[in-house]
Amino acid sequence: MGHQEPHIDLSPRVSDTIRKTTCYMCACRCGIDVHLKQGRVAYIEGNRDHPVNRGVLCAKGAAGIMQVNAPSRLRAPLRRVGPRGSGQFEEISWDEALQTAVDWMAPLRANAPEKLAFFTGRDQSQSLTSWWAQQFGTPNYAAHGGFCSVNMAAAGIATMGGAFWEFGQPDWERTKLLLLFGVAEDHDSNPIKIGLGKLKARGARVIGINPVRSGYNAVADDWFAITPGTDGLLILSLVHCLLKAGRIDLDYLARYTNAPLLVNEDPDSPENGLFLRDAQGKPLVLDRASHLPVAFDAPAVKPDLAHGYRRAGITHRPVFRILADRYLAPEHAPEAVAERCGIPASRIRALAAELARVAFDEAIEIDQPWTDFRGTRHAKMVGRPVAMHAMRGISAHSNGFQTARALHLLQILLGTVETPGGFRFKPPYPKPMEAHPRPHATATPGQPLKGPHLGFPLGPEDLALDAQGNPQRIDKAFSWENPLSAHGLMHMVIANAHAGDPYRIDTLFLYMANMAWNSSMGTARVIDMLTDTDPDTGEYVIPRIIYSDAYSSEMVAYADLILPDTTYLERHDCISLLDRPISEAEAAADAIRWPVVDPDRDVRGFQSVLIDLGARLGLPGFVTEDGSPVYADYADYITNHQRRPGIGPLMGFRGDGTETGRGAPNADQLARYIETGSHFQAHIPPAAQFFKPWNSAYQDWAVGLGLYDSPQPYLFNLWLEPLRRFQLAAEGHGPHQPPDHLRARIKATMDPLPIWYEPFEQSAIDQDAYPLHALTQRPMAMYHSWGSQNAWLRQIHGENPLYLPTNLWDEHRFAEGDWARVTSPHGAITVPVAHMAALNPNTIWTWNAIGKRAGAWALDPKAPEATRGFLLNHLIHELLPPKGDGHRWANSDPVTGQAAWFDLRVRIEKVPAPDRTQPAFAPLASPVGTGPATLAWKIGK
């Protein structure tokens, strides 16, 4: 009998059904194939036909299966029965839960809509949530952007009509040099990894500019270990070098930017610093042929960049001349900024030379004719193959708005925006600042707001202020404190509500916003605010808190009513052109999620719950004339809602199923999306793929798709006139005046040209006492806090040490296994440390959102996340150190209100190892209990 080999099935059947949907494990929105066996999720892989990831899937995406099976999932609506923070809840029915919410909110809508504050986390459904809040009539709505990237978004849109990340991307196919500024690995990771692979394969160079060399910076060809908060200094020094060498794209500046626009330089004029305009209000340029001022868009105009126009004894210079004089000043030379940036002057000069060489000596051409908005026909598309990408590392500083603007200035001077090889916009962008709405915040009992909450003020008259000049919003967005706060200030909501500044609220309604832990600045202090009671009445200072989440997060324990959400594979979602789509530079694209499995708990998708609440409250647009609901659920809303005639949440398969962008609702639309992999693309014609802001073919295509109702060509704003309008008000001009204590700050920080100033917290403390910068980064394997309770991802990042550079490691004689006390002006933590050589010598850092509070997320109280994990949040304050002037100064960017997480300064000392990280919080009592020691199951045979 010979040896009998055992029979092994080398290709077992993975599934009996495959359903294609969209991932939700980060903000990439990749396409996924969800394999099911007997109706249960067995395996998740990338969808090879999807435009975002083309089959690539990261650890987060594959681990989505563990989100659907997480023991921390909430199971039914809950009502608090013990004190806040006790974790004592009782399960109630959905009818009882929804009626409770209505009983709390209906009187507010009838009498004081502003007393409802509705704020959401990274929910990806802001088109619906913002519309719901608008129809309710509360001015107090925003999403998480004030935490994350409003400096980036506002600076990009204000300067060039679009921004990094979701609004644009490098030209991965043609770029020869890519600069990454402050980019961590959590956002857009699969497209960036795919793009970096293309660059490496072609021999293109990648340069990382980041205090920390991890992830993308680790695979970069060169790395600049910049000192946190000084990116703007470095960038403006690069601008200095390029101007001095004459290596800038003058033709690009003259044609497509406001560089040639004439600025009123009459110091006695109330319009000093604004553009000279003709009788029709069009900005003027000096024509090189006639030497006369003419409208900037005159068909045959040849704008002069250098010479001014003399009128009534005063010379009014073009923007470019003012810009050149400023940045050619010695204060911007590499030798003047090198020490503060931590980058030698020789390296700064070498980087500027490399940018110039690639942009101009290696320029590329595409044989594609196109016509611009002035009617000029161009035989070719000329490209500057230098691309840049930036994210939270430059954004989360109190100087982040102006730093982001400086980076866009650098791109524009090189002519690398919307040209082949450079940075490219993704539909629905480009869109000029003026095309966005102005913010609306005047609450009228029983009525909707008259327009959307968020937008872009163009001057003081657009601020959200009452007749007495007080902020109308609880977060003080769009006030004199934060004029361009296009994403709101979520980090200030609880502090302001607790302080009653500018007024008290009644109900705080949060969705997927873990404000009791990793989404707060000063976690212990915020917990105290959530649980504080009025000494006279014994009632909570914030009377009611409604919270919706899929999981038993730290925030759950502090809510009064819990509306349990589904996981992302159990609900409908819409990744819409009305919000944040999945477009690429050469195509508009949107996508859906749909219930590929049914929930096994008494939970409902939050979006459907919100629609139900809208109908029960009788909100306009949610009920018909007879009071019956307009929409059955979110799927019905996605299909039938129209934001304006013919324009709905999804662009594909409209009307009879053949119309794209514009068309009547189609009852089969969702089914068609599911048939085609849960996404839809509309490709941009070849003649329209570059120079989009000025390209007539693109403008016509965008109108046809419904992105605009008429062409919207515009100039890039090197000189940002709305900022100058705020400065003029601070100088005493006009009917709208800021408070006296803010005048100096407005004049100093709202410069119409990009500037750099020292971060506020840094300038407010004794820097010798707190000599180190402290940062967080999100790891590639995790995104927001829901990822770090995932059974698979926890094996990658189950705890987070504090990383120290070699000089500090040696100076304090640390060894493996040691601990340190880290102290800021606001608190102290005791944490494990680790050595990292590739780190700015004055910077320490850790992974964000790994640390968990014991008892939350169904984790064992002794889990490493609770005993060796930690947050830097305990060291950060939402307010700056007191100035002694009686005012509460937010720890935020003064232009946009972006939370200045990365301005944190600390000191460290070696201490004996404690039993666990400090501060130690008492374990939470979780309504879902603790998960099993082993999470395992078998699906099918």
PyMOL commands that set and color helices and strands:
alter all, ss='L'
color gray80, all
select helices_A, chain A and resi 59-62+64-68+94-111+113-115+126-136+145-148+150-160+165-167+189-202+215-219+231-245+250-256+319-327+330-332+334-341+345-361+392-395+400-414+433-435+460-462+490-499+523-531+554-558+568-570+606-616+634-640+669-675+686-688+696-705+721-730+740-749+760-764+785-789+793-795+806-811+856-858+864-867+872-875+901-903
alter helices_A, ss='H'
color red, helices_A
select strands_A, chain A and resi 17-22+31-37+40-46+78-80+89-91+116-120+141-142+168-170+177-181+205-209+222-224+284-286+293-295+309-311+314-316+364-366+370-371+377-378+381-383+386-390+423-425+507-511+544-549+561-564+573-575+587-593+679-683+772-777+802-804+819-824+827-835+843-847+905-911
alter strands_A, ss='S'
color yellow, strands_A
deselect
rebuild
show_as cartoon
